[in-house]
Amino acid sequence: ESGEVTVSSYPKPPFPKREIIKFKQPFMDRPAVMYGIKMIDSAYNKNTRADVKLLWVRPEAFSILMKSAYDSHLYGLGVSWMACL
């Protein structure tokens, strides 16, 4: 299964943000989850740094934490993911 998560807000940055993604059907066992940053919206006059962490994985869902790093100002962050056994 695969999908995307996008969080955005302007002018107030929405980060840090925790998201729980539920699978359409539960897996028989805990799946491997791969993810990557797909989109970033940041302030033009600041360094662009983002941090995405996988918090936990269960057969029915997983959770990620999306946040800006240090003094970066992020207004949007998109993550693509794929889960499989």
MOQUIFEN-V871731 format. One record per residue. N is the residue number from 1. RES is the residue in one letter. PHI is phi in whole degrees, 0 to 359 (* if undefined). OMEGA is omega in degrees with one decimal (NA if undefined). Layout:
N,RES,PHI,OMEGA / N,RES,PHI,OMEGA
This chain:
1,E,*,179.5 / 2,S,214,179.5 / 3,G,183,-178.9 / 4,E,222,173.1 / 5,V,229,177.9 / 6,T,230,177.3 / 7,V,234,177.9 / 8,S,208,178.2 / 9,S,193,176.7 / 10,Y,220,12.1 / 11,P,267,-178.7 / 12,K,266,179.0 / 13,P,300,-177.4 / 14,P,271,-171.6 / 15,F,258,4.9 / 16,P,285,-177.6 / 17,K,221,175.2 / 18,R,259,178.5 / 19,E,232,172.7 / 20,I,250,-179.4 / 21,I,250,179.4 / 22,K,263,177.5 / 23,F,285,178.4 / 24,K,298,174.2 / 25,Q,227,178.7 / 26,P,297,174.1 / 27,F,281,178.1 / 28,M,288,-179.3 / 29,D,217,178.9 / 30,R,293,-177.7 / 31,P,278,169.1 / 32,A,276,179.3 / 33,V,240,175.3 / 34,M,247,-177.7 / 35,Y,211,177.9 / 36,G,203,178.6 / 37,I,287,-179.0 / 38,K,257,-175.1 / 39,M,214,176.7 / 40,I,222,174.0 / 41,D,236,-174.9 / 42,S,226,176.5 / 43,A,292,-176.7 / 44,Y,292,-174.3 / 45,N,256,178.3 / 46,K,232,173.8 / 47,N,295,179.9 / 48,T,258,178.8 / 49,R,219,179.3 / 50,A,227,-180.0 / 51,D,226,177.1 / 52,V,235,-178.5 / 53,K,232,172.7 / 54,L,276,-176.3 / 55,L,272,177.9 / 56,W,201,178.1 / 57,V,225,175.3 / 58,R,229,-179.8 / 59,P,300,-176.8 / 60,E,258,-175.2 / 61,A,190,171.5 / 62,F,213,-178.5 / 63,S,230,175.2 / 64,I,234,175.4 / 65,L,244,177.7 / 66,M,247,179.9 / 67,K,207,173.0 / 68,S,273,-178.4 / 69,A,244,176.9 / 70,Y,57,-175.1 / 71,D,261,179.6 / 72,S,293,176.2 / 73,H,243,178.3 / 74,L,259,176.7 / 75,Y,252,178.7 / 76,G,203,178.7 / 77,L,209,178.1 / 78,G,242,-178.8 / 79,V,232,171.3 / 80,S,262,-178.6 / 81,W,219,175.6 / 82,M,215,179.2 / 83,A,236,178.2 / 84,C,203,176.5 / 85,L,271,NA
